[in-house]
Amino acid sequence: MNNTVVSMNIALCAFLLLPVIVTAGLAGVPWVTDRHEVFGVTVPAAAHTNTRIREYKVAFSGIVVAIGVCAMLVSLAVWRLCGVDAAFWTVSIAAVVIAICGFVLQQVFRRKVLSIKTNQGWEASSARRAALIGERDNSDPLSLKWELLQVVCLAVTIAVGLLGYDRMPERVPIHADIAGNVNGWAEKSPMVIWYAVLAQVVLAAVMVASHVAIIYAKHPIDPDHPATTGYAYGVFSRVWSIYVLVIGLLTAGGLGLGVQLVAIGVLDVNLIGIIGMFIAVAALVGALMIGVYYGQNGARVYAGVRHSDGGDDSDDDVMPYDDDLHWIGGIIYINRDDPAIMVPKRFGVGWTVNLARPSVIIGTIVLLAIAIGLPVAAILM
């Protein structure tokens, strides 16, 4: 068995974790959301103990797990019967199918929860809605100064390219197909060194932008428990900022340096795919662990603090805010009256964007232009 085949099988083993992680992440979402949200619907905290809603959460998780198990069995069967190439495509399609099924199920149960909300008469006054955003007096996300480590990583990549230029082969492999066969080459030139640098700069910029977004994102504060929810969200945002910094350094620094080592002939081009695969798996596993341990907006931190303080739950039937009208399907947020660019997700863990802000539209266009332009430029050059 040659090195290429071994590499591809190792990469596939890591890749097979993708549908597992997607399944686990989706199945756990209803159990780690903010205490005032269920399937993207604003509800009182007490709604989580409602028998029908708990049944919906169990049903959602059970169906997602069943779909995930079927997807994994099909992927393994394809690997066994049709080989590595077909298995890669099957695993990719399986992960997408699981995600789509999760979205469809979320919409189905969201409508059911909306029906319960209407029947129960759960409403919030406009005055209480205005108290959603509070001042942050607790833990802060990591300072952006930590992102200067990206400059160090970039300097290493540049230095490796310049010092190793003499040993660069006359034809540099720059692309391989899914089977590991090199199908793209570049002639030796100083410009090849800067391919890796440019890619690293783009990746670093995206991760730094994510860090900035966490710092300036909207802070959801329960007006009935401002201190506790403020503390919980502070812990949540700080942990996520650490995660973004670490994954950003691994992604930008690891892949940038890896591509540079391929260019100067130190690494096999197939190893880049394996490195990228393991970084992706590490990122997904890390995000899953944070979501399960801390909950959305620090919901589990909040629950732990209230439990340890012996806090009462007499106000759990109260809904401090209700902005369902601004959420399409409980997923997409559009609110022209909200100056926030980043807001906490309603279904899932982390943040999403306010599509009513022009800067979001412009940023999306720029990212798409870069994502399309870099590969095209590499081919033309």
N, C-alpha and C positions, 0 to 999 in steps of 0.2 A: 504493500500500500504506500503510494508516494505522499510527499509532504502536503501537496495540494488537497488530496482526498482527506487526509487526516485533519487538516485545517478546516475544511468545509464541514466535516462531521462535528468537530468541536463547536464551530459557529452555530450549527443547527441545534445542538444540544442546548446552547444558551438561548437560541431563538425560540425554542419550544416553551421556554418559560414565559414568553410574551402573552399567549392566551391565558395562561394560568394566572399571571399577575392582573391582566385586564379583568378576568372573571372575579378574582378575589376583591379587587378594588371596587368594581360595580356592585357586587353582592353586599359589601359592607357600607356603601354610601348611606342607605336609609338609617343606619344605626349611629352614624357619626356626624349628622347634620346639626346645625344650630338648633337650640331648644325651641325656637319659635318658627321652625320651618319643617314641613314634611312633603317630600316629593315636589319641592319648589313652591309650595303653598304656605303663606303666612298663617300660623295657628297659635293658640295659647300653648304654653309649655305643657299643660295638663293633657293636651291632645295626644301626646306620645303614650299615654296610658289607656287611651280609648281602645276598647276591644277590637273594633273593626279596623282601626288604623294599624294596630299591631299585627292583625291578620294580613293586611295589605303588605306590610314590611316583610313579614315572614314569607309570603307568597312571592314577592319580588325577588328576594334573595334566593329562594329555592329554585325558581325558574331560571335565573341567571346561572346558578351553579350547574343545573342540569344541561343547559345549552353549552356551557364551558366544558363540561365533561365529554359531551358528544363531539365537540370541536376537537378536543385533544385526542380522542380515540380515532377520529377520522385522519388527523394529521399523522399519528403514529402508523396507521395502516398504510397511508400513502408513502411514508418514508420506507416502510418495509417492502411494499410492492413495487413502487415506482422510482425509488431512489431519492437522492438528496435534492436535486433540482426541483422536482415536483413538490417535495415536502416543504421547501422554502416558500413557494407560492401558496401552498395550502395553509401553512401557519399564518402567513400574512393575511390571507382572505379570512381565515377563522377569527383572527383578532378583530378585524373590521366588522364581521358579522355579529360577533358578541357585543361590540360597542353599539351597533345599530339596534340590535334586539333590546339592549339595555335602555336606549333612548325611547323606543316604542313602548316598552313596559312602563317607563317613567311617566310617559304621557297618559297611558291608560289609568294608572293609579292616581295620577294627579287629578284627573277628572273626578274620580271617586272621592278623593279627599275634598275637592271643591264642593261636591254635593253635600258631604257631611258638614262642611263649614257653613254652607247656606242653611241647612236644616237646624243646626245648633245655634245659629244667629251670632257667630263669632265675628265681632267687629271691633275696630279701634277708632278712637276719636282723633280728629285732626290735630288736636293739641298734643296728644301723646306721640303721634307720628313725628312731630317736629323735634322730639327729643332723641331721635335715633342716633345722631352723631354727637359724640362727647369728646372732651379733651383727654389726651393720653397722658396719664401720670405714672405709668408703670414701666415695665421693661420696654426698651426700644429695640428695633432691628439693628443689626450690626452697622457700624458706620461705613460709608462708602470708601473710606480710606483703605479698608481691607482689599478693595478691588485693585489697589496698586500692585498686588501680587500678580495680576494679569500682565502687567508691564514686565515683571521679572521673567515670567514664562515666555513672553514674546521675545525678550532679549536673548534667552537661551535658544529659542528656535532660529533666530537670525544668526547667532554665533555659530550654531551647528552647521547651518547652510554655508556660511562663508568659509569656515575652516575645513569643511568637507568637500568643497567644490572640486578640488583636484581629483578626487576619487569618484566623482559622478560619472556613470557610464555614458557613452555617446548617445544611446537611446534610453530614455527614462520611462518606465511603465507608469502610467497615470490612471489607468482604469482596467478593471477585470470584470468579466461576466459572473453570473451567479454560480457557475461551476468552477470559478477560480482561474479561468483562462484569460490572460492579458489580451485586451482588444483595443487598447488606447496607448499611444506612445507620444513622447515629446522629444525633440532634439535637444541635446545638451546646450544650455545657455544660462547666463546669469539670471534670466527672467524666471527660470524654473524654481530657483530658490524662493522667489517672492510669491509663488502660488500658495505655498503652505502658510506664509506670513499673512497674506491677504485673507485666506480662509480663517485663520486663527483670529484675526482682527474682527471679522464679521461675527464669529461665534462669541467672542468675548464681549462685543458690543451688545449682542442680544441678551447675554446673561447679566451684564451690568444694568441694562435697561430693566430687566426683571427685578433686580435688587432695588432700583430706584422706585419701581412701581409698588413694591411692598412697603417702602418707607412712606410714600405719599398716598397710599390707598385709603379709602373710606373706612373709618373705624366704627363698627356697630356697637353701640352702648345701650344696654337696657336701662331706661330711666328709673326703674324700680330697684335696680341693683347696679348702679354705675361703678362703684368701686370694684366689685367682684368681677363683673364682665370686662371692665377695663384691664384688670390684672390678667384675666384669662386671655384676652385678645393680645395683650402685650407679650405674654409668653409665646403664644401661637406665632405671632409675626416675627419674633426674634429667632425662633427655631427655624422658620422657613427661610429667613435671610441667611442663616448659617448654611442651610441646605443648598440654597442657590449659589452661594460663594464656592462651596466645595465642588458641587457638580459643574459649575462654570469653569473652575480651574482644571478639573479632570477632562472636561469636554474640549475646551479651547486649547489648553496646554497639552493634554495627552494626544489629541488628534493632530494638532498643529505640528508638534514635535515628531509624531509618528510619520506624517506625510513627508516631513523634511528628511527623516532617516531613510525613507523609501527613495527619495530623490537622489540621495548621495550613495545609494546602493548598499546600505547597511541592513535594511529590513526588506522582507518580501512584501509585495503589494497586497497579497491576500491577508497578511496579518492586520492590516488597517481595518478591514471589515470585522475581524474578530475583536480587535480592541474596541471599535465602535459599538459592537454588539454587547460586550460586557459592561461598557460605560452606560449604555441604554438600560440594561437590566438593573444595574446598580441604582440608576436614577429612579426607575420605576419602583423598585423595592423600597428605596429610601422614602419616596413620596407616600407609598402605601403604609409604611410603618409610622410615619408622622401623622397621617390621617387617622389611623386606628388609635394611636396613643393619645393624641391631643384633641382630636375632633375638629370639625369646622369651627372657626373663630375661637378655638380653645374651649369648645363645649364640654369636653371631658375634664379639663382643668377646672372649669366653673363648677361642674357637678362635684368634683372632689373637694373644692374649697367650701362649698355650701354644706356638704355632708360633715366635714371636719369641724365646721363652726356651729353645727346644729341648727342651721338656718331653717326657717319655716317655709312651707310651700303654699301659704294661704293665698298668694297672688298669682299662682300658676294658671288660674282661669282667665287672667287678664292678658289682652293682646296689646302691647305698647305701641305697635305700628302695623301698618298694612299697606304695602306698596305693590301688591300683586298686579295692578293695572299696568305697571311699567315693565313687567317681565313677560316676554312672549314664551309660552310653554314652560315657564319657570326656569328657563335656560338663558335667554337673550335679554339683556337689559338695555332699555332705551328710555331715557328721561332727560329732556331738554332743560328742565328746571334744576337738575342736579349737576353741580360743577365738577363732581368727582369723575376722574377718568377710569380708575380702577375701583371695583367694588367686590365684596365677598360673594362667592358663588351661592346660589340657592340650592343647587343639587350637585354635590361633589365637595371637594376640599380645595381651598385656594381662592383665587380671584379671577374675575372676568372683567371685560371692558364695558364702558358705557358707550354704546354705538351712536349716541346722539352728539358726542363730542367730535368736532371736526379733526382734532389732532389724532384721534383714533383712526379715522378714515385715511388721513394722510400717511400715518405710520404704517398701516396695513399695505397701502400701495407701494411704499418705499421697500418694505420687507419682501413683497412679491417681486418687485423689480430686481432686488439683489439676488433672491433665490433663483430667478430665471436667468438673470444676466451673468452671474459667475460661471455656471456650467457652459453657457454659450460662448463666453469670452475665452474660457479654457480650450474649447474645441477650435475656435477660430485662430487662436494664437499657436 
